């Protein structure tokens, strides 16, 4: 039994830093690197990619809406061709820097509002998948897309020949429908390391998580996410990895 452990990294901007990227890169197996649209800038992308390559951590392009002020957490209605082009632009930017640092982008993970939107919106989901498919030859092959189980992305990606990888979230609350509880709701983000670690083990080993109404929801996943911008993110990630290993679950990248 094996599972990937991913985190959102490189989410500072200019003189502003967010999270302890270097400490998290010593724990996770995949790094979702902000592409500059919701956070990140060329210097931060370069440093994050270089550090990931040094540690053998897989690099993913964390594409988002163009929303620096809102940290990519506000939905934007966009023309599909424009969204497709902006997603491709972001993948290319991080992949180019990653290659200069000796690595490459090996998967794509949408961020924030875009992530949640394309789980239900087939038009925007197709725009994102089309961008990944179009960039595939430049990447040397199809790039997998990280998304929720049951997401609208899965059937669209299959049609385009783009692989998908289902993920679960150790530090986020779930609705009974298997979606993430919106951040504006109380209790949407979990902070207790023991609780987060126990949820991660149950999701990895049993494929279930308890939703906010007390019911169990299926979350068959190959990757588990811990957010890099959550307060105490390093302690949470350490607790999750230690608990997974202690439960006999191998922690390694899917890429």
C-alpha positions in Angstrom: 0.0 0.0 0.0 1.5 3.3 -1.1 0.4 6.9 -1.3 1.8 10.2 -2.4 2.0 13.2 0.0 1.7 16.6 -1.7 1.7 20.2 -0.5 1.2 23.6 -2.0 4.5 25.4 -2.1 6.1 28.5 -3.5 3.2 30.6 -2.4 5.0 33.8 -1.3 5.3 36.8 -3.5 8.1 39.4 -3.7 9.1 40.3 -0.1 6.2 38.3 1.4 6.7 34.7 2.4 4.1 32.1 3.2 4.9 28.8 4.8 8.2 27.0 5.4 8.8 25.5 1.9 12.2 24.0 2.7 11.0 22.2 5.8 8.0 20.8 3.9 10.2 19.7 1.0 12.0 17.4 3.5 8.6 15.7 4.2 6.5 15.6 1.1 7.0 13.6 -2.0 5.3 16.0 -4.4 5.4 19.8 -4.5 2.5 21.8 -6.1 4.5 24.9 -7.2 2.5 28.1 -7.5 2.8 29.5 -11.0 2.6 33.2 -10.4 -1.2 33.7 -10.9 -2.4 33.3 -7.3 1.0 33.4 -5.7 4.7 32.9 -6.5 7.1 34.9 -8.8 10.0 33.9 -11.0 12.6 33.9 -8.1 10.3 31.9 -5.8 9.5 29.4 -8.5 13.3 29.0 -9.3 14.2 28.5 -5.6 11.3 26.1 -5.0 12.1 24.0 -8.1 15.8 23.9 -7.3 15.1 22.7 -3.7 12.6 20.1 -4.9 15.1 18.7 -7.4 17.8 18.6 -4.7 15.5 16.5 -2.5 14.1 14.3 -5.3 10.6 15.7 -4.8 8.2 15.6 -7.8 7.3 19.0 -9.2 3.7 19.9 -10.1 2.4 23.1 -11.7 -0.3 24.5 -9.4 -2.3 26.4 -12.0 -5.0 28.9 -10.9 -7.2 31.8 -11.9 -5.3 35.1 -12.4 -6.2 36.4 -8.9 -3.2 37.5 -6.8 -5.3 39.7 -4.5 -7.7 36.9 -3.7 -5.0 34.2 -3.6 -6.9 32.3 -6.3 -9.9 31.6 -4.0 -12.4 33.6 -6.0 -14.2 32.0 -9.0 -13.9 33.8 -12.3 -16.1 33.3 -15.3 -13.8 33.1 -18.3 -14.0 32.3 -22.0 -12.8 28.7 -22.3 -10.1 29.5 -24.8 -8.7 32.2 -22.5 -8.7 29.8 -19.5 -7.0 27.1 -21.6 -4.3 29.5 -22.7 -3.7 30.9 -19.2 -3.4 27.3 -17.8 -0.9 26.4 -20.6 1.1 29.5 -19.9 1.4 28.6 -16.2 2.5 25.1 -16.9 5.1 26.2 -19.4 6.5 28.8 -17.0 7.1 26.4 -14.2 8.2 23.6 -16.5 10.8 25.8 -18.1 12.3 26.9 -14.8 12.1 23.4 -13.4 14.1 22.0 -16.4 16.7 24.7 -16.0 17.1 23.5 -12.4 17.5 19.9 -13.5 13.9 18.7 -13.1 10.6 19.0 -14.9 6.9 19.4 -14.2 5.5 15.9 -13.9 1.8 16.7 -13.1 -0.7 19.5 -12.9 -2.8 20.5 -9.9 -5.4 23.3 -10.1 -5.5 25.6 -7.1 -8.3 27.0 -5.0 -11.4 28.2 -6.7 -10.3 26.7 -10.0 -9.8 23.3 -8.4 -13.3 23.4 -6.9 -15.0 24.9 -10.0 -13.7 22.3 -12.5 -14.9 19.5 -10.2 -18.5 20.4 -11.2 -18.2 22.7 -14.3 -17.6 20.7 -17.4 -16.8 23.7 -19.6 -14.0 25.0 -17.4 -12.9 21.4 -16.7 -12.5 20.8 -20.4 -10.6 24.1 -20.8 -8.1 23.0 -18.2 -7.8 19.4 -19.5 -7.3 20.7 -23.1 -4.4 22.9 -21.9 -2.8 19.9 -20.2 -3.3 17.8 -23.4 -1.9 20.5 -25.6 1.2 20.9 -23.5 1.8 17.1 -23.2 4.1 16.8 -26.2 6.3 19.6 -24.9 6.5 17.8 -21.5 7.5 14.5 -23.2 4.2 12.8 -22.5 0.8 13.2 -20.9 0.9 15.0 -17.6 -1.5 13.7 -14.9 -4.0 16.0 -13.3 -4.7 15.9 -9.6 -8.4 16.2 -8.7 -11.1 14.9 -6.3 -12.6 11.4 -6.8 -15.9 11.9 -8.6 -14.7 15.1 -10.2 -16.0 16.2 -13.6 -12.4 16.2 -14.7 -12.1 12.4 -14.8 -14.4 11.6 -17.8 -13.2 14.6 -19.8 -9.6 13.7 -19.2 -10.2 10.2 -20.3 -11.6 11.5 -23.6 -8.5 13.6 -24.1 -6.1 10.8 -23.1 -4.9 12.7 -20.1 -4.3 10.7 -16.9 -6.0 11.7 -13.7 -4.9 11.0 -10.1 -7.5 11.2 -7.3 -6.4 12.9 -4.1 -7.8 13.5 -0.6 -7.2 16.2 1.9 -5.9 15.5 5.4 -6.5 19.0 6.7 -9.9 19.9 5.1 -13.4 19.0 6.1 -15.7 17.1 3.7 -19.3 17.5 2.8 -21.5 14.4 2.6 -21.2 14.7 -1.2 -17.5 14.2 -1.1 -16.5 17.8 -1.9 -14.5 20.1 0.3 -16.4 22.2 2.8 -16.0 25.8 1.6 -13.3 27.8 3.5 -15.9 30.4 4.6 -17.6 27.7 6.7 -16.5 27.1 10.4 -14.4 24.0 10.7 -13.4 23.9 7.0 -9.7 23.7 7.9 -8.4 21.3 10.5 -5.4 22.1 12.7 -5.0 19.3 15.2 -2.0 17.1 14.1 -3.4 14.0 15.7 -6.8 14.4 14.1 -5.3 15.2 10.7 -2.9 12.3 10.9 -5.6 9.8 11.8 -7.8 11.0 8.9 -4.9 10.6 6.5 -4.3 7.0 7.6 -8.0 6.1 7.3 -8.3 7.7 3.9 -5.1 6.0 2.7 -5.8 2.6 4.2 -9.6 2.3 4.1 -10.6 4.9 1.4 -13.1 6.7 3.6 -13.4 9.9 5.6 -16.0 11.2 8.0 -18.0 14.1 6.6 -19.2 17.0 8.7 -22.6 15.3 9.2 -21.0 12.2 10.6 -21.4 10.0 7.6 -18.6 8.2 5.9 -17.6 9.2 2.4 -15.6 7.2 -0.1 -12.3 9.0 -1.0 -10.3 6.4 -2.9 -7.1 8.3 -3.6 -3.5 7.9 -4.7 -2.3 11.2 -3.1 -3.0 13.0 0.1 -2.6 16.8 0.4 -1.5 18.9 3.4 -1.8 22.6 2.7 1.5 24.6 3.0 -0.3 27.8 4.0 -2.1 26.2 7.0 -0.8 27.4 10.3 1.5 24.7 11.7 1.8 23.1 8.3 5.2 21.5 9.0 4.0 19.8 12.2 0.8 18.6 10.4 2.8 17.2 7.5 5.3 15.5 9.8 2.4 13.9 11.8 0.7 12.7 8.6 3.9 11.1 7.2 4.8 9.5 10.5 1.3 8.1 10.9 1.2 6.7 7.4 4.6 5.0 7.8 3.6 3.7 11.2 0.4 2.2 9.7 2.5 0.4 7.0 1.6 2.8 4.2 4.5 3.5 1.9 4.9 7.2 1.1 6.2 7.9 -2.4 5.4 10.1 -5.4 2.9 8.8 -8.0 4.8 10.6 -10.7 
